[in-house]
């Protein structure tokens, strides 16, 4: 270590700085020393302490937000489970023929079926015009409440915003 210190002391820049320091009056040397201490403290504060303190505050705020969100989820989990259980209890049972269940679901979603045509193990449905959101709800209801499987869905956009034509919806019994 002393070899390194010796190299630093004999370096031309260090020698120049030592000569310059010696030219200052003792009062100037004390002022420069005090200034160096103040600058060192400022660097420590602005470069190390303040950013780490701010990062800690941000982390605490994120943690508090996450804890509030967790508390909200825990509070609403019971309501969600109760709603799921009540919807399962009130959901129509998968009874009746395939065509009857399709008509029930279409009526529940205010969709007028244009054609129902048997094909293999299932049926192909077409709808001339319907609201896109209602078509999605209709498809979801067929799968979730009536235990039917959607094999193919071909939808075309109409000129009226939000309106679609279901060209082909192949529905089969779930296996």
C-alpha positions as CSV (number, residue, x, y, z in Angstrom):
1,X,0.0,0.0,0.0
2,X,2.8,2.4,0.8
3,X,4.2,1.8,-2.7
4,X,0.9,3.0,-4.2
5,X,0.9,6.1,-1.9
6,X,4.5,6.8,-2.9
7,X,3.5,6.7,-6.6
8,X,0.6,9.1,-5.9
9,X,2.8,11.5,-4.1
10,X,5.4,11.5,-6.8
11,X,2.9,11.8,-9.7
12,X,3.4,15.1,-11.6
13,X,-0.2,16.2,-10.9
14,X,0.2,15.6,-7.2
15,X,3.4,17.4,-7.1
16,X,1.9,20.4,-8.8
17,X,-1.1,20.4,-6.4
18,X,1.3,20.3,-3.4
19,X,3.3,23.2,-4.7
20,X,0.1,25.2,-5.3
21,X,-1.2,24.3,-1.8
22,X,2.1,25.6,-0.3
23,X,1.6,28.9,-2.1
24,X,-1.7,29.6,-0.2
25,X,-1.6,31.5,3.0
26,X,-2.6,29.5,6.2
27,X,-6.0,31.3,6.3
28,X,-6.7,30.3,2.7
29,X,-5.7,26.7,3.4
30,X,-8.1,26.6,6.3
31,X,-10.9,28.0,4.1
32,X,-10.2,25.5,1.3
33,X,-10.1,22.7,3.8
34,X,-13.5,23.8,5.2
35,X,-14.8,24.1,1.7
36,X,-13.6,20.6,0.9
37,X,-15.4,19.2,4.0
38,X,-18.6,21.1,3.0
39,X,-18.4,19.8,-0.6
40,X,-17.8,16.2,0.7
41,X,-20.9,16.4,2.9
42,X,-23.0,17.9,0.0
43,X,-21.9,15.1,-2.3
44,X,-22.7,12.5,0.3
45,X,-26.1,14.0,0.9
46,X,-27.2,14.6,-2.7
47,X,-25.6,11.6,-4.3
48,X,-26.0,8.9,-1.6
49,X,-28.4,9.8,1.2
50,X,-31.2,11.7,-0.6
51,X,-31.7,9.2,-3.5
52,X,-31.7,6.3,-1.1
53,X,-34.1,8.0,1.2
54,X,-36.4,8.9,-1.7
55,X,-36.3,5.4,-3.0
56,X,-37.3,4.1,0.5
57,X,-40.2,6.5,0.6
58,X,-41.4,5.4,-2.8
59,X,-41.1,1.8,-1.8
60,X,-43.1,2.4,1.3
61,X,-45.8,4.2,-0.8
62,X,-45.9,1.3,-3.2
63,X,-46.1,-1.2,-0.3
64,X,-49.0,0.8,1.2
65,X,-50.8,0.8,-2.1
66,X,-50.3,-2.9,-2.6
67,X,-51.5,-3.6,1.0
68,X,-54.7,-1.5,0.4
69,X,-55.3,-3.4,-2.8
70,X,-54.9,-6.7,-1.0
71,X,-57.3,-5.5,1.7
72,X,-59.8,-4.6,-1.0
73,X,-59.5,-7.9,-2.7
74,X,-59.9,-9.8,0.6
75,X,-63.0,-7.7,1.4
76,X,-64.6,-8.3,-2.0
77,X,-63.6,-11.9,-2.3
78,X,-66.6,-13.0,-0.2
79,X,-69.0,-11.0,-2.3
80,X,-67.5,-12.4,-5.5
81,X,-67.8,-16.0,-4.2
82,X,-71.3,-15.4,-3.1
83,X,-72.2,-14.0,-6.5
84,X,-70.6,-17.0,-8.3
85,X,-72.5,-19.4,-6.1
86,X,-75.8,-17.6,-6.6
87,X,-75.2,-17.4,-10.4
88,X,-74.4,-21.2,-10.5
89,X,-77.6,-21.9,-8.5
90,X,-79.7,-19.7,-10.8
91,X,-78.0,-20.8,-14.0
92,X,-80.3,-22.8,-16.3
93,X,-79.5,-26.5,-16.3
94,X,-78.3,-28.2,-19.4
95,X,-81.6,-29.8,-20.1
96,X,-83.6,-30.0,-23.3
97,X,-82.5,-30.6,-26.8
98,X,-79.6,-28.7,-28.3
99,X,-81.9,-26.6,-30.4
100,X,-84.0,-25.7,-27.3
101,X,-80.9,-24.6,-25.4
102,X,-79.7,-22.5,-28.3
103,X,-83.1,-20.8,-28.6
104,X,-83.2,-20.1,-24.8
105,X,-79.7,-18.6,-24.9
106,X,-80.6,-16.5,-28.0
107,X,-83.8,-15.2,-26.3
108,X,-81.9,-14.3,-23.1
109,X,-79.4,-12.2,-25.2
110,X,-82.0,-10.7,-27.5
111,X,-80.6,-12.4,-30.6
112,X,-82.7,-13.5,-33.5
113,X,-81.4,-16.7,-35.0
114,X,-81.7,-16.6,-38.8
115,X,-80.9,-20.3,-39.4
116,X,-80.3,-23.4,-37.4
117,X,-79.0,-26.3,-39.5
118,X,-77.9,-29.7,-38.2
119,X,-74.4,-30.7,-39.1
120,X,-72.8,-33.9,-37.9
121,X,-73.0,-34.0,-34.1
122,X,-74.0,-30.4,-33.8
123,X,-75.7,-27.5,-35.5
124,X,-74.7,-24.5,-37.5
125,X,-76.3,-21.2,-36.5
126,X,-76.4,-18.0,-38.5
127,X,-77.6,-14.5,-37.4
128,X,-78.3,-11.8,-39.9
129,X,-77.7,-8.8,-37.5
130,X,-76.9,-8.5,-33.8
131,X,-74.9,-6.4,-31.4
132,X,-71.4,-7.6,-31.1
133,X,-71.4,-7.5,-27.3
134,X,-74.6,-9.5,-27.2
135,X,-73.0,-12.1,-29.5
136,X,-70.1,-12.4,-27.2
137,X,-72.4,-12.8,-24.2
138,X,-74.4,-15.4,-26.2
139,X,-71.3,-17.5,-27.0
140,X,-70.1,-17.3,-23.4
141,X,-73.5,-18.3,-22.1
142,X,-73.6,-21.3,-24.5
143,X,-70.3,-22.5,-23.1
144,X,-70.7,-21.7,-19.4
145,X,-74.3,-22.2,-18.6
146,X,-75.5,-24.6,-21.3
147,X,-72.3,-26.7,-21.4
148,X,-72.1,-26.5,-25.2
149,X,-68.9,-26.4,-27.2
150,X,-68.2,-23.7,-29.8
151,X,-66.2,-25.2,-32.6
152,X,-66.3,-22.5,-35.2
153,X,-67.3,-18.8,-35.1
154,X,-67.3,-16.7,-38.3
155,X,-68.4,-13.1,-37.7
156,X,-68.5,-10.2,-40.2
157,X,-68.7,-6.5,-39.4
158,X,-71.7,-4.6,-40.7
159,X,-71.8,-0.9,-41.7
160,X,-73.6,0.0,-38.5
161,X,-71.1,0.5,-35.7
162,X,-71.3,-2.3,-33.1
163,X,-73.4,-4.5,-35.4
164,X,-72.2,-7.9,-36.8
165,X,-73.4,-10.8,-38.9
166,X,-72.7,-14.3,-37.6
167,X,-72.1,-16.2,-40.8
168,X,-71.4,-19.5,-39.1
169,X,-71.5,-20.7,-35.4
170,X,-70.9,-24.4,-35.1
171,X,-72.2,-25.6,-31.7
172,X,-71.8,-29.2,-30.4
173,X,-72.5,-31.0,-27.1
174,X,-69.5,-30.8,-24.7
175,X,-67.9,-34.2,-24.4
